[in-house]
Amino acid sequence: MKEEKKQVTDDIRALPLELFEKDEQAHEDADKISRPSVTYWSDAWRRFRRNKVAMVSAIVLILIAVLAIVVPMVSSYTYDKTDLMAVNQGPSGEHLFGTDDLGRDIFVRCWEGARVSLFIALVVSILNGTIGILYGGIAGYFGGLADNIMMRFCELIASIPQMLWVILLILILKPGVGPVIIAIAATGWIGMARLFRGQVFQIKEMEFVMASRTMGAGSIWIIVKHLFPNALSPIITNMAFAIPSAIFAESFLSYIGLGLPLPTASWGVLASDGANKLLSYPYQLLFPALLICITMLCFNLLGDGLRDALDPRMRQ
């Protein structure tokens, strides 16, 4: 045993001294971060870019928005210009989507309708988010009796189908862009309120919120600085899904004659006009219906992509 230890000692002494010198570079490299630090939003953007379907959907939606802005401005036709010499003409080089029974260019009317429908959908989504966040935040933060009363009120409204509420409000307010927005947003915030209330219940008991409350922070400060930012991911996703729902609601109202008054163009108005001539001139329904379907599909796929990108549990 002693001979083995002596042999090991002799072997170590035989090693060159250069092997035992301090390597300053290795010491510095050990302190370096092996992976660059990224923020939550940059990591979400990285994961969103890797979702090809969501990226294509976003590009298509941007293209639709650009065409909705540019086409009515640069076209020689207007959405309400009639030409009785060009009635019910099929798609051609002069009229890409054809003309209707008053000789109006359907291509321009489709993109003018995109302006109106997308504007209504975006405003409704913002109103739903704002009202739902305020209502759900108050109910979830204070809890107790206030939460019970506020949630019972939500259940009372939700017990009646939303479209019935919308139709009743439209009959009272009369058709128009403003009344349609008010009617759809009047009950559309219920889902957002329930979602944000659940997020507040989960977040308000965490350590950083309790620490902020201990240091004397007020309720408004805690809701704005802590609860809202930490619940932003499901809020953005929910608002993205609310846009196609608002587009469908506006289209349905216009289809049954309770939407926008003539000669205002929206996708629902165009679909309603085209449905009356489906057997004779199917192209008058095809193009606005196709734009509605593409837009709603892209917003749904975009919402799925945002949900996956903003979910911290999927961060790698």
C-alpha positions in Angstrom: 0.0 0.0 0.0 2.8 2.3 0.9 4.6 1.5 -2.3 1.4 2.4 -4.3 1.1 5.8 -2.6 4.8 6.5 -3.2 4.4 5.6 -6.9 1.5 8.0 -7.2 3.4 10.8 -5.5 6.4 10.2 -7.8 4.1 10.3 -10.8 2.6 13.7 -9.7 6.1 15.1 -9.1 7.1 14.0 -12.5 4.3 16.2 -14.1 5.5 19.5 -15.6 4.8 22.6 -13.5 3.0 24.3 -16.4 -0.1 22.1 -15.8 -0.5 23.6 -12.3 -0.4 27.3 -13.4 -3.5 29.3 -12.9 -5.6 29.8 -16.0 -7.0 33.3 -15.8 -8.9 32.9 -19.1 -10.7 29.8 -17.8 -11.7 31.7 -14.6 -13.2 34.5 -16.7 -15.0 32.2 -19.0 -16.6 30.4 -16.0 -18.3 33.7 -15.0 -19.8 34.2 -18.5 -23.4 33.4 -19.2 -23.6 30.5 -21.5 -26.9 31.8 -23.0 -27.7 35.4 -23.7 -30.4 36.8 -21.4 -33.7 37.7 -23.2 -36.7 39.6 -22.0 -40.2 38.1 -21.8 -41.4 40.0 -24.9 -38.3 39.2 -27.0 -38.7 35.5 -26.2 -42.4 35.7 -27.0 -41.6 37.3 -30.4 -39.0 34.7 -31.1 -41.5 31.9 -30.4 -44.2 33.7 -32.4 -41.8 34.0 -35.4 -41.2 30.2 -35.3 -45.0 29.6 -35.7 -45.3 29.8 -39.5 -49.1 29.6 -39.6 -49.4 32.5 -37.2 -46.9 34.6 -39.1 -48.7 33.9 -42.5 -52.0 34.9 -40.8 -50.5 38.1 -39.5 -49.1 39.0 -43.0 -52.5 38.3 -44.6 -54.3 40.5 -42.1 -51.8 43.3 -42.6 -52.3 42.9 -46.4 -56.1 43.1 -45.9 -55.8 46.2 -43.8 -53.5 47.9 -46.3 -55.8 47.1 -49.2 -58.8 48.4 -47.1 -57.0 51.7 -46.7 -55.5 52.1 -50.1 -58.0 50.7 -52.6 -60.9 53.1 -51.9 -58.4 56.0 -52.1 -56.8 55.2 -55.4 -59.6 53.6 -57.3 -61.5 55.6 -59.9 -64.7 54.2 -58.5 -66.4 54.9 -55.2 -68.4 52.5 -53.1 -71.7 54.4 -53.8 -71.1 55.4 -57.4 -73.8 53.8 -59.6 -73.6 53.1 -63.3 -76.8 51.8 -64.9 -74.9 50.9 -68.1 -72.8 48.3 -66.2 -75.4 46.5 -64.1 -74.7 42.9 -62.9 -71.5 42.5 -64.9 -69.3 39.6 -64.0 -65.6 39.9 -63.0 -63.5 41.5 -65.7 -60.4 43.6 -66.1 -62.3 46.8 -65.5 -64.4 45.4 -62.5 -62.3 42.7 -60.8 -65.1 41.5 -58.6 -67.9 42.5 -61.1 -70.8 44.9 -60.4 -74.1 44.7 -58.5 -77.6 45.5 -59.6 -76.9 49.3 -59.5 -73.7 49.1 -61.4 -71.5 49.7 -58.4 -68.0 48.2 -58.4 -68.0 45.3 -55.9 -64.2 45.3 -55.6 -64.2 48.8 -54.2 -67.2 48.1 -52.1 -65.5 45.0 -50.6 -62.5 47.0 -49.5 -64.7 49.8 -48.2 -66.6 47.2 -46.3 -63.4 45.9 -44.9 -62.7 49.4 -43.5 -66.1 49.5 -41.8 -66.1 45.9 -40.6 -62.5 45.9 -39.2 -63.1 49.3 -37.6 -66.2 48.0 -35.8 -64.4 44.8 -34.8 -61.3 46.6 -33.4 -63.3 49.2 -31.4 -65.6 46.4 -30.0 -62.5 44.4 -29.0 -60.9 47.4 -27.2 -64.2 48.3 -25.4 -64.7 44.6 -24.4 -61.1 44.5 -23.0 -61.3 47.9 -21.2 -64.7 47.2 -19.6 -63.9 43.6 -18.8 -60.5 44.4 -17.2 -62.0 47.2 -15.0 -65.0 45.1 -13.9 -63.2 41.8 -13.5 -60.2 43.5 -11.7 -62.5 45.2 -9.1 -64.4 42.0 -8.5 -61.4 39.8 -8.2 -59.3 42.2 -6.1 -61.8 43.1 -3.5 -63.6 39.7 -3.5 -66.2 39.0 -0.8 -69.6 40.6 -1.1 -68.6 42.9 -4.0 -67.4 39.9 -6.0 -70.6 38.0 -5.4 -72.9 40.8 -6.4 -70.8 41.7 -9.5 -70.6 38.1 -10.7 -74.3 37.5 -10.2 -74.9 40.5 -12.4 -72.7 39.0 -15.1 -74.5 35.6 -14.8 -77.8 37.4 -15.2 -76.7 39.1 -18.4 -75.1 35.9 -19.7 -78.3 33.9 -19.1 -79.8 35.6 -22.1 -78.1 34.8 -25.5 -75.8 37.6 -26.5 -77.3 38.0 -30.0 -80.7 38.5 -28.5 -79.3 41.4 -26.4 -77.7 42.8 -29.5 -80.8 42.6 -31.6 -82.9 44.3 -28.9 -80.4 47.1 -28.5 -80.2 47.7 -32.2 -84.0 47.9 -32.4 -83.9 50.6 -29.7 -80.9 52.5 -31.0 -81.6 52.2 -34.7 -79.0 50.9 -37.2 -75.7 52.6 -37.7 -71.9 52.2 -36.9 -72.2 53.7 -33.4 -75.3 51.7 -32.4 -73.8 48.5 -33.8 -70.6 49.0 -31.7 -72.6 49.8 -28.6 -74.9 46.8 -29.0 -72.1 44.3 -29.6 -69.9 45.7 -26.8 -72.7 46.0 -24.3 -72.5 42.3 -23.5 -69.2 41.2 -25.1 -67.2 42.2 -22.1 -68.6 39.4 -19.9 -66.0 36.8 -21.0 -63.1 39.2 -20.5 -64.4 40.1 -17.0 -64.5 36.5 -15.9 -61.1 35.8 -17.4 -59.4 38.7 -15.7 -61.2 38.1 -12.4 -59.7 34.5 -12.4 -56.3 35.9 -13.1 -56.5 38.4 -10.3 -57.6 35.8 -7.8 -54.5 33.8 -8.7 -52.0 36.6 -8.8 -53.1 38.7 -5.8 -51.9 36.1 -3.3 -48.4 35.9 -4.7 -45.5 37.2 -2.7 -44.6 40.2 -4.7 -48.2 41.5 -4.4 -48.2 40.9 -0.7 -44.9 42.7 -0.4 -46.2 45.7 -2.3 -49.3 45.8 -0.1 -47.1 45.6 3.0 -45.1 48.6 1.9 -48.3 50.7 1.7 -49.2 50.5 -2.0 -52.8 51.3 -2.8 -55.3 49.1 -4.6 -55.1 51.1 -7.9 -51.3 50.9 -7.9 -51.4 47.1 -7.3 -53.9 46.5 -10.0 -52.1 48.7 -12.6 -48.5 47.8 -11.7 -48.8 44.1 -10.7 -52.1 42.4 -11.6 -52.6 43.9 -15.1 -49.1 43.3 -16.4 -48.9 39.7 -15.1 -52.3 38.9 -16.7 -51.5 40.6 -20.0 -50.9 37.4 -21.9 -54.4 35.9 -21.7 -55.9 39.4 -22.1 -54.1 39.9 -25.5 -55.1 36.4 -26.6 -58.8 37.0 -25.6 -58.9 40.3 -27.5 -57.5 38.7 -30.6 -60.2 36.1 -30.5 -62.9 38.8 -29.9 -62.2 40.5 -33.2 -63.5 37.6 -35.5 -66.5 37.3 -33.2 -67.3 41.0 -33.6 -66.8 40.7 -37.4 -69.3 37.8 -37.4 -71.8 39.7 -35.2 -71.7 42.8 -37.5 -72.0 40.6 -40.6 -75.0 38.8 -39.1 -76.8 42.0 -38.1 -76.2 43.5 -41.6 -77.3 40.2 -43.2 -80.7 40.3 -41.4 -81.1 44.0 -42.1 -80.3 45.4 -38.6 -76.8 46.5 -39.4 -75.6 49.5 -41.3 -78.0 51.6 -43.3 -77.7 51.9 -47.1 -75.6 52.9 -49.0 -72.9 52.2 -46.4 -70.9 49.2 -47.4 -69.8 46.5 -45.0 -69.1 42.8 -45.5 -72.4 41.9 -43.9 -74.3 44.3 -46.2 -72.5 43.0 -49.3 -73.2 39.4 -48.2 -76.9 40.2 -47.7 -77.2 41.8 -51.1 -75.3 38.9 -52.8 -77.4 36.3 -51.1 -80.6 37.6 -52.7 -79.0 37.0 -56.2 -77.1 33.8 -55.4 -78.7 31.7 -58.1 -78.4 34.4 -60.8 -75.1 36.1 -59.9 -73.2 34.0 -57.4 -70.0 36.1 -57.6 -71.8 38.9 -55.7 -71.9 36.7 -52.6 -68.7 34.8 -53.2 -66.2 37.6 -52.8 -67.5 39.3 -49.6 -68.1 35.8 -48.0 -64.6 34.8 -49.0 -63.1 37.9 -47.4 -65.1 37.3 -44.2 -64.0 33.7 -44.0 -60.3 34.5 -44.6 -60.2 37.3 -42.1 -62.0 35.3 -39.4 -59.7 32.3 -40.0 -56.6 34.4 -39.9 -57.6 36.1 -36.6 -58.3 32.7 -35.0 -54.9 31.3 -36.2 -53.2 34.5 -35.0 -54.9 34.1 -31.6 -53.7 30.6 -31.3 -50.1 31.7 -32.2 -50.3 34.5 -29.6 -51.5 32.1 -26.9 -48.6 29.8 -27.6 -46.0 32.6 -27.8 -47.2 34.4 -24.6 -47.6 31.4 -22.4 -44.6 31.4 -20.0 -45.0 27.6 -19.5 -43.9 27.0 -23.1 -40.7 29.1 -22.7 -37.6 27.1 -23.4 
